[in-house]
Amino acid sequence: MGIRVLAFSDVHGDKMLIARLKDTLNAYRSGIDVVLCCGDITPVHGNTIEAARMIGDLGIRTLVVPGNFEMPNDLRMACKELNWTDLHGKYVEVKGYLFAGCGGGNISPFSTPYELREDQFGELLSKLKGIDGQRSGEGDNSSRRRLVLLTHCPPYGIVDEPKQGMHVGSNAIADYVMQEKPLIHFCGHIHEQGGREGMLAETRVVNVARNIKIVDIP
């Protein structure tokens, strides 16, 4: 068993990147089980609904969280119109895997539209604790990790450096990953880390900022 995902983030209304997203999806459409968007579809000073319409209904289950340039209510409206699934502070099951999401950027000097304090991240993530409760047995399917985490902000210390030695990720997200041990964690936000990945304890962390990445999850 396994699942193939196409993950992307931080397109910011970039027409060329959106065209590449659609071309990639069309080339691999028959093998993609779910599309993941880690936020920031909206350009600076842009309109979220208009940016979402540029991407459109992709024809495959699409799970999204807001970035720091989308207010949650605006993204929820886009989800209703375009047949996307709003994953902010929520989780859904797709083909036996649990996809959990938490959007928003952390506090920055730039005062972007949707920034959260660490305690606010913690409050959202508290709704997602213990959801992979089947991991209680030994040597059977109930012990297999099934949780896939989707955030905009990276966890502190992993794929979160806009420049070397400068970590700007979220401690609350890192704590959640350490406690809940997702199988894989997709994030964005830090453009300089797009396409890179690392490990946080047992969890593979993949930053897809300004990237389109197809990943097979075992």
C-alpha positions as CSV (number, residue, x, y, z in Angstrom):
1,M,0.0,0.0,0.0
2,G,1.1,3.6,-0.5
3,I,-0.1,6.9,-1.8
4,R,1.3,9.4,-4.3
5,V,0.9,13.1,-3.6
6,L,1.7,16.3,-5.5
7,A,2.7,19.1,-3.1
8,F,3.3,22.7,-3.8
9,S,3.4,26.0,-2.0
10,D,4.1,29.8,-2.3
11,V,3.1,30.3,-5.9
12,H,2.0,33.8,-5.0
13,G,-0.1,34.2,-8.2
14,D,2.9,33.4,-10.4
15,K,1.4,32.5,-13.8
16,M,4.4,30.5,-15.0
17,L,4.6,28.5,-11.8
18,I,0.9,27.8,-11.9
19,A,1.2,26.7,-15.5
20,R,4.0,24.3,-14.5
21,L,1.8,23.0,-11.7
22,K,-0.9,22.2,-14.2
23,D,1.5,20.7,-16.7
24,T,3.0,18.5,-14.0
25,L,-0.3,17.4,-12.8
26,N,-1.5,16.5,-16.3
27,A,1.6,14.5,-17.0
28,Y,1.2,12.4,-13.9
29,R,-2.6,12.7,-13.4
30,S,-3.4,9.0,-13.4
31,G,-0.9,8.3,-10.6
32,I,-1.6,11.2,-8.3
33,D,-3.9,10.4,-5.3
34,V,-4.1,13.8,-3.7
35,V,-2.8,17.3,-4.2
36,L,-1.4,19.3,-1.2
37,C,-1.1,23.1,-1.1
38,C,0.9,24.5,1.8
39,G,-0.4,28.1,1.3
40,D,0.6,31.5,0.0
41,I,-1.2,31.2,-3.3
42,T,-1.9,34.9,-3.0
43,P,0.4,37.6,-4.4
44,V,1.6,40.5,-2.1
45,H,-1.4,42.9,-2.0
46,G,-3.3,40.4,-4.2
47,N,-6.8,38.9,-3.9
48,T,-7.0,35.3,-2.6
49,I,-10.1,34.4,-4.5
50,E,-8.6,35.6,-7.8
51,A,-5.4,33.8,-7.1
52,A,-7.3,30.6,-6.3
53,R,-9.3,30.8,-9.6
54,M,-6.0,30.9,-11.5
55,I,-5.2,27.5,-10.1
56,G,-8.8,26.3,-10.4
57,D,-10.5,22.9,-9.7
58,L,-7.6,20.5,-10.4
59,G,-9.9,17.5,-10.8
60,I,-8.1,15.6,-8.0
61,R,-8.7,15.8,-4.2
62,T,-6.9,19.0,-3.2
63,L,-6.1,19.8,0.5
64,V,-5.0,23.3,1.4
65,V,-4.0,25.4,4.3
66,P,-3.6,29.2,4.4
67,G,-0.2,30.8,4.2
68,N,0.6,34.2,5.8
69,F,-0.9,35.9,2.7
70,E,-4.3,34.3,3.0
71,M,-6.9,35.0,5.7
72,P,-8.7,31.7,6.6
73,N,-12.1,32.9,5.7
74,D,-11.0,34.0,2.2
75,L,-9.4,30.6,1.6
76,R,-12.6,28.8,2.9
77,M,-14.6,30.7,0.3
78,A,-12.1,29.6,-2.4
79,C,-12.4,26.0,-1.2
80,K,-16.2,26.0,-1.6
81,E,-16.0,27.5,-5.1
82,L,-13.2,25.3,-6.4
83,N,-13.9,22.0,-4.7
84,W,-10.8,22.1,-2.5
85,T,-10.7,20.9,1.1
86,D,-9.9,23.4,3.8
87,L,-7.5,21.6,6.2
88,H,-6.7,24.5,8.6
89,G,-7.0,23.1,12.1
90,K,-8.7,20.0,10.7
91,Y,-7.9,16.5,9.4
92,V,-9.3,14.2,6.8
93,E,-8.6,10.6,5.8
94,V,-7.6,9.8,2.2
95,K,-6.9,6.2,1.2
96,G,-6.1,5.1,4.7
97,Y,-3.8,8.1,5.5
98,L,-4.7,10.9,7.9
99,F,-3.9,14.4,6.5
100,A,-3.8,17.1,9.2
101,G,-3.2,20.8,8.6
102,C,-2.3,24.1,10.2
103,G,-1.8,27.2,8.2
104,G,-0.5,30.7,8.9
105,G,3.0,32.3,9.2
106,N,4.7,33.1,12.4
107,I,5.2,36.6,13.7
108,S,7.6,38.6,11.4
109,P,8.8,42.2,10.9
110,F,6.7,42.4,7.7
111,S,3.2,42.3,9.3
112,T,1.7,40.1,6.6
113,P,-2.0,39.4,6.7
114,Y,-2.1,36.1,8.7
115,E,0.6,35.7,11.3
116,L,0.2,33.6,14.5
117,R,1.9,33.6,17.8
118,E,3.4,30.3,19.1
119,D,0.4,29.9,21.5
120,Q,-2.0,30.3,18.6
121,F,-0.2,27.6,16.6
122,G,-0.3,25.5,19.7
123,E,-4.1,26.0,20.1
124,L,-4.7,25.0,16.4
125,L,-2.4,22.0,16.7
126,S,-4.0,20.8,19.9
127,K,-7.1,19.9,17.8
128,L,-4.9,17.5,15.9
129,K,-3.3,15.6,18.8
130,G,-3.8,11.9,19.1
131,I,-5.7,11.5,15.8
132,D,-3.4,8.8,14.6
133,G,-4.7,6.6,17.4
134,Q,-4.4,3.3,15.5
135,R,-0.7,3.1,16.2
136,S,-1.2,1.0,19.3
137,G,-0.5,-2.6,18.2
138,E,2.7,-4.3,17.4
139,G,3.6,-6.1,14.1
140,D,0.3,-5.4,12.3
141,N,-1.3,-2.6,10.4
142,S,-2.4,-0.8,13.5
143,S,1.2,0.0,14.3
144,R,1.9,1.7,10.9
145,R,2.2,5.5,11.0
146,R,-0.4,7.0,8.8
147,L,-0.3,10.7,9.7
148,V,0.8,13.3,7.1
149,L,1.1,16.9,8.4
150,L,0.6,19.9,6.2
151,T,1.7,23.4,7.5
152,H,2.7,26.7,5.9
153,C,5.4,27.5,8.4
154,P,8.3,25.0,8.8
155,P,9.2,23.5,12.2
156,Y,12.0,25.3,14.0
157,G,15.4,24.1,13.1
158,I,14.5,22.2,9.9
159,V,14.3,23.7,6.4
160,D,13.6,27.1,8.0
161,E,16.7,29.1,7.2
162,P,16.3,32.2,5.0
163,K,20.1,32.5,5.4
164,Q,22.6,30.1,7.0
165,G,22.4,29.9,10.8
166,M,19.1,32.0,10.9
167,H,16.3,29.7,12.0
168,V,12.8,31.2,11.7
169,G,10.5,28.2,12.0
170,S,7.8,27.5,14.6
171,N,8.7,25.9,17.9
172,A,5.0,24.9,18.4
173,I,5.0,23.0,15.1
174,A,8.3,21.4,16.0
175,D,6.9,20.3,19.3
176,Y,3.8,18.8,17.6
177,V,6.0,16.9,15.2
178,M,8.2,15.5,18.0
179,Q,5.1,14.4,19.9
180,E,2.9,13.1,17.2
181,K,5.6,11.7,14.9
182,P,3.9,12.2,11.5
183,L,5.2,9.9,8.7
184,I,6.0,13.0,6.6
185,H,5.5,16.8,7.1
186,F,5.1,19.1,4.1
187,C,5.6,22.9,4.6
188,G,6.6,26.0,2.7
189,H,7.0,29.7,3.6
190,I,10.8,29.9,3.5
191,H,11.5,30.3,-0.3
192,E,15.2,29.8,0.1
193,Q,14.6,26.3,1.4
194,G,12.1,25.2,-1.3
195,G,12.9,21.7,-2.6
196,R,15.0,20.8,0.5
197,E,14.2,18.3,3.2
198,G,15.5,17.0,6.5
199,M,14.5,14.8,9.4
200,L,13.0,15.9,12.7
201,A,13.2,12.9,15.0
202,E,11.4,10.2,13.0
203,T,9.6,12.6,10.6
204,R,10.7,13.5,7.1
205,V,10.2,17.2,6.6
206,V,9.8,18.5,3.0
207,N,9.8,22.2,2.1
208,V,8.0,22.8,-1.2
209,A,8.1,26.6,-1.2
210,R,8.1,27.8,-4.9
211,N,8.3,24.1,-5.8
212,I,6.1,21.3,-7.2
213,K,7.1,18.0,-5.8
214,I,5.7,14.5,-6.4
215,V,6.3,12.2,-3.4
216,D,5.4,8.6,-2.9
217,I,4.4,7.9,0.7
218,P,4.9,4.3,1.8
